[in-house]
Amino acid sequence: MDGASGSSGGYGPALDGPNSAFIRLVSSDDREFIVKREHALMSNTIKTMMQECEGFLENQTNRIHFALISGNILEIVCKYFMHKAHYQKCLELVPEFPISPDDALQLMKASSFLDC
């Protein structure tokens, strides 16, 4: 996830165009995370930013920079997206997503902003 390359040079997932299967999330300390679009769109904030009709630049570049979310917290958010997607249609008891007490406050702020 962290440090993955974009579509230039044919390496990594394709990030071109508004219908790309992946988008790049960039933290305040410039760590980059390439995630499946369908996972990232679990966030209502990201979904709004990626809607074509809104005309956001993020939709054209498939890159969203979060100036107030650190790389450590954004990494946990990306892992949560995968966890949520994996268990979305699960009929059994969903395992608790592990959160360190040290990260809890910052994660709460990020999840509130991201609406996820």
Buried (B, 14 or more C-beta within 10 A) or exposed (E): BEEBEBBEEEEBBEBEEEEBEBBBBBBBEEBBBBBBBEBBBBBEBBBEBBBEEEEBEBBEBBBBBBEEBBBBBBBBBBBBBBBBBEBEEEEEEEEEEEEEEEBEEBBEEBBEEBEB
